[in-house]
Amino acid sequence: MAAASAPKEPVEARGELRRLERSRVVPGREEGAMLLHLVPEFDLRRDVVPWLAARGWAAALDTSENSSALYVVNVERNGKVIYTWKGNQRNTHIGLYDLQTKQNEHLYMFERDLRIISCSVNNERTLLAVSFHQYTEEERVSQLLQSVSKYLALLIEIHPINNVRVLKAVDSCVRVQFLYPTEGRNTPTGSRLLLVSEDKYIEQFDIHVIEEEQHRVVIQDSGQLPRARVADDLIWAQWDMMEQRLFYIVPKESRSILKCIQFYPDENFYSTLESHLDISVNDTQLKLLDTASALFSSNLPFPGSLHIQRLVNFGYDYCQDQDVASKSLNLQVFTSKAGGLCVCCNLASDIPDEIRYSIYFLHKGYNKTFTVSLERTETHQLKEVAFMNLDYYVAAYLPGRFLHLLNIQHPDLLCYSLFLTGEDARIDMLQNCSIQSPLKSTVLDCNAGSIYSVSISESAVLRFLQNSKRDSERLAALHCALLYFRHTEDLEMQIIWWISENLSTCHSFDPIQEFIIASLYCRMCPETHNLDKLLPYTSLLDWMGIIPGVTCVTDIISIPVLEFQNSKGFWEKLNSNLESVKYAEPHLHYHNNVLRKEWLNLSEEREERRTTAYLRHIFDNAKKVLSHLDTWYSEERLVPLFQEEDYQQQLLMGLMVAQLKDHLMRHLQYVGKQKIDQIVLDYVANLLNLVHRIMKEVWRRHQLHSCIFCFDERGSAAEFAVFHFMSRILQAASGLCLPLPPGFHTLHLGLGVRCLPLHTLLHYIDNGVLHLTETCVRKLLKDLDDTEKNEKLKFSIVMRLPEALGQKVRQFWNHPVNANFIARKYVKLLLEKLGSRQCSRPIPERLSVPLEFLPLNYLTSMLTEIENQGVHPYEKQDHVNVRFVEETALRHTVMLLGLKYS
């Protein structure tokens, strides 16, 4: 709330402040900066062409008709990029570029014009596997080589170049990929190679090598290489080169089953995952899969419903007909460090101006299908969405149309995913859909032959946050800024400045609450495994808003079945996520419902009950938090907080420690009590520190410097702005039942006294916006003189003091009105005590005579007799006794008679 007659900030000052803030949020950035920041890691034209030109191999690349003669074939796990090009004599060359050393290397040359389909080199760079189309288009049309197999897969010794062995000679397309050992562990005696066939199977070859004289490495087996069948009947497959996993899909009745095989360094592989997907593949489509290879090698048109097999990250064949690619199954699997597993699938749509895609959040047990309505789609434009893995997010990107960043960690609420259109969605370096995401936060542009590292731009997110008008966009940007980026003082400062400017414009959420809860989540969760499932990450329980132009349908799906033994890392985290789903994950997050009820009950108890063992334990918790917090600060604080005791806030923080500890102990029993104690202390101390951090930035922004307020002058416009912001902090904390730093209410009340007119001040006090504290009231009574205006203020405050607090601070106001009030209160309490002592025996009937009409001497003698019985309500104030009552009564009588008291 804000007072209608409170001082206002000048319009010119507010406008200048906004301009300064906007310029500070993203210093040095142009308007419309792209949300995704791409850094070129590799580019054929930049890194390869000069090297080819220096060796006389680039002449064939100069003409436009041969612009596709140089292209990337594969990206290996160790950062080696394999590419191919046509030489001057139309020979086919294979080269390698090392992203670490920035060096090129020539691997092999075929003395023929071949179309390389896939290529892979082993970790030691002693063996090269290649698959290719055997003859050119002209040779195929001439029908001269019908008896020769169309596709070959070769294994070549390249250290040095020596023997060539045929792995496959078939009429269906095949692809090859070497397995790589764990980083830092070489296997010089052998390699393993995967061979993937369009005949819907995958094999593994075990290749043993020996080192001969002059370091020649040759294949040891003279006969056929040992092989093992890895998978059958697959219609889709994807290779995860970093983690050495094979994902593939097999059809089953009207549904599909996603499976995963994990390859281990000990040369074993095991099926680790099985999950049912609602991706329908009917019998007709399966039959068409069998004819895909024949159609691929002919000029016949494809049936409209054909979904041919797609192999992801098994090499990049750019000569493939674009019509074939557009009709294939656009599906990719992405994993995250936190144990997230997502299946992204582009769905067909019969409506021209509509895009549909599904994201299966397998680690959460549901999928979301999005339908995006476009404006005037060009008929020739592709409608295939490109997917990118950004670890915390999955990006669905349609060039020139939209960029959808889907939150993998918290996908339940749409408001935590960014949906951008127009200039906000523009990515200059990626203007087509022929992109792959072979590694986390990496994009390969297949057409351009460029590799980029991709990250979300912090400055662009902050600018988007500043310029957004919808609550959904603000929430998504705020959540991204708080949980995706590493927390720095500068980042927190910019977010706090944005909050202070937009408090009144956020209608469906409280930005202060979101900042505190999300920041705590970000700071605490890295400390302990599974803590992210137990602490709240948002202040919202649900979200009923919409994203314009986008509809979303959520479906519950079956939980994947895992089969692994003693596996650490991703599989352990995924299993933990699935266990959380089984136990209804939202209910695992800590919330303050019970805390609020317990706090209110204890706050209303009488003073004599506050010394129980339970309460002593609660206050010991609070002392530990404050002591823990003191170790973080070695210098004087800018904002005058943590300088006094606050019974209510210490009670609340002590209760929070106790209840959060109980919550964590139920679910993190393996962590240990000592570690949980430390986590809880850190959590509550960080909470208080965040409130102090907010206050410090607001203090700096309005250039307040005095830590001690004097009440004999009115507050400035800057002070009123800070007062208003503190009111919103109080509202946010009350809504979530969060403790505030000791001294917060004193500072808030002091600003209120300086900034608000009396009637508004009293209204704020009566409605609980301002809390009367001993420190502030005592200073108010001592510092202000007794003018008529100040007397009215003091008396209004004194009349509203709780009984216990009133007994402590009224003595600091030496005024007849206050003395009269204290005396009346003292007499009332004595008589109440006397009445309570007499109620244990029968009271004889007598005339009811009002006590206030008795002579003063009779009253004082009776009160003295009661005091002599050991009854003294004001034990801590020795001067308040019968003598004080007598003098106050005489002084008050003399004043009423208009006489002079001596």
C-alpha positions, 0 to 999 in steps of 0.5 A: 500500500502507498499513502495518497498524500505521501511525497512523490518522486519528481517525474523528471527524476523517474524518467531519467532513472529509467533511462539509466537503468535500461542502459545499465542492464545491458551495457554496450549491447545493440537493440535486438541482440540475439538470444542464442550466442553462437561462437564459430568453432569450425568452418570449412571455408575458414579452416580447410580451404586455405589449407587445401589451396596451399597444397593445390587441392582447391581448384575443383572447389572454385566453381559454383556447380561443385560447391557441394564437393567439400563437406563435413562427413562426421564429428568424432568424440575427441573433437576431430572433424572428418570432411571430404572433397574432390581433387583436381582429377575428381579423386575423392579425398578424406581429411581431418581437422583437430578442433584443439590443435587447429591442424588439418591432416590428409587421411586417405584418397580414392582414385575415383569420384565417389559419394561418401556417405559416412566415415569414422576414424578410431581414437588412435587414428590407425584405422579408417572406416568408410561407406560410400555409393560405388558409382556416380549418377551417370554410371547408374543411368548407363545401367552398366554396373547392375551386378555390382553392389551399390554400397560398400563399407571399407576398413582401411589401415592408415598408419601407414596406408596399407591394407583395405578390407571390405566390411559390407558390399550390399544394395542397401545404404550402410553407415559406420562409426567407431566406438571411443574409449573413456577419455584418457584411456587408450586401447592400442590393441583393438577397436570396435566399430558399429555398422548400421544398415538400412536393412534395419539392423546394427552390428558391432565389429571387434578389430584387433591390431598389432604393431609391426616394425617401424610402428606399422599398425595392421589388423591382426585377424586374417579371416572375417572379423568377429561381429555381434548383432546389436539391434534388429528391426529398428526404424530409427537410430541415434548415436550419442558420441560423448556418452557412447550410447545407441538410442533406437526405435523398434515398432510394436503393434501401433506404438513404438518402443525407444531402447538404449544400449550403453557401450562400456570400456570393457568391450561389453554393451547392455540394454539399459532403457526401454520406453513406449512412445505414442509415435504411430508407425503403421504396416504401410509405413513399415513396408515403405521402409523396405522400399526406401533404398530402392526409391532412394536410388531412383528418380521415382517420386516418393509416396506422400506418407512415406517415413524413411529411416533416419540415422542421427549422428551416423555421418552427414550425407548432404547429397541426399535428395531434399525431398527424401529428407523432408519425408523422413522421421525427424526425431532426436533424443537429448540428455542433460547433466541433471538426468533429463531425457527428452525425445523431440519429434516433428509431427506432420500437419495437414494445415498449411499454416501450422507447425506441430512438434512433441517433446517427450519428457521421459524423466518427468512422465509426460509429453507436451505437444505444441501447435504453432500457428504461423502467419502466411507460410510460403509454399516453398518454405520448409516446415521441419523444426530443428532441435538443439540440445542446450543441456538445461533447455531444448531449442525448437527452431524454425528459421525466420519463424520462431525459437522455442526454448523448452525448460528440461529441468522444470517443464511442468509450467509453460511460463518457464519456457521462452517462446520468441518470434520475429527479431527476437527469434533471429539467428543470423548464422542459422538460416536453414533447417539442415542443422544437427546437434551432435554434442550438448550446446553444439550445432553443426550447419550441414549446408555450410559445413560450420560448427558453432558452440551455442549458449544463451546470451545473458545480455539478451535475456536481460534485455528481453526481460526488460522489454517484455510486456507479458507475464509469461515472457517475464517469468521465463526470462527471469527464471532463465536468468536466475537458474541458467546463468552463474550468479554474479553480483552484477547479474543480481544487481540488474535483476533487482533493478528490474524488479524495483522498476516493474513491481506494479506491472507483474500481475500474475506473479510476485517478482520478489518471491520468484527472485528469492525462491529461485535464487535459493534453489540455484545456490543450494542445489549443487551442494547435495545430490537430489536436493533439487527435488526437495527444495522449491524452485518457484513461488507459483503453484500453477500457471493459467496463462497462455502463449499467443499463437501456441497451444499445448496439450499435455499427456501422461506417458508410461515411465521408462524401464531402466536396467543397469547395475552399479552405474553412476552419472547419467543413469543414476540421476535419471533413475532418481528422477523417475523415482521422484515421479513415482512418488508424486514429485511436486509433493516432495518440494518443501512448502511453508503451510505447516510452518505458518500455522505453527508460527501463529500458534507460538506467537499468540502464546503468553510470555510465561510459556515462552521458556519451554524446552521446545522454544529454547530449541527453536531460538537456539536454531535462530541464533545458529543462523545469525551466527552463521550469517555473521561469518559472511560479513567482515565489514559494516553493512550499508543497510542497518539490518541485523543490529537488534533482536526481533522475537517474531522473526527469530521465532520464524527462522528457528521454526523454519530450520526445524521443519526444513531439517525434518523434511530433508531428514525424511528424504535424505537419510543417506546424507547424514545429520551433520550435513543436513544441519549445515544445508539447513543453516545455509538455506535460511542464512542465504534467505536472509542474505538475499533480502539484505542483498535486495535492500542494499541494491535499493539503498544504493539506487536511491543513494540513501546513506544514513543508518540512523533516522531522525524523526524531526524532518520529513522523508524525501522522495527516495526514502518513500520509494524505499519504504514502498519497496520494503512494503512489497518485500514484507508482502512477498515474505508474508505470502510465503511465510519467510523470515526477514532479517532482524531490524527490517521492521524497525527500518520499515517503521522508521521510514513510515514515520518520516514519509507517511501522514499520521492517519496513513501511518496509523492505518498501516499499523492497524492493518499489519503493514507496519510492525511496532518495534521496541527500538523504533518506538523507544527512539521515537519517544525519546527524540521527538519533543512534546509539541501538539503534533508530536504528542498526538503521534506519540499517544497514537503509537503508545495506545497501539503497543502490545502490553509486554512492549508497552511496559518496556518503552512507555517509561521513555516518554516523560509526559503527564498523559503517559504517566496517567495511562501507566498509573491507570494500567497499574491500578487495573492490573493490581485489582485484577491480580487481587480479584484472581486471588480472592476467587478461590474463596467465597465472596460475601454479598455486598453493595457494588461500589465503583472503585474510581469514586473512592477517596484517594487515600483509601485507594492508595492504602488498599493498593499498598496492602496488595503490594505487600502481599507480593503482587507487583505487575511491573517488577522490571520498573521499580518506579511504577508503584503506589507512590507513582500512582498517587503522584500521578492522580494528584497531578492529573486532578490539579491539571483538571482544576486548572491549578499549579502543581508543586 
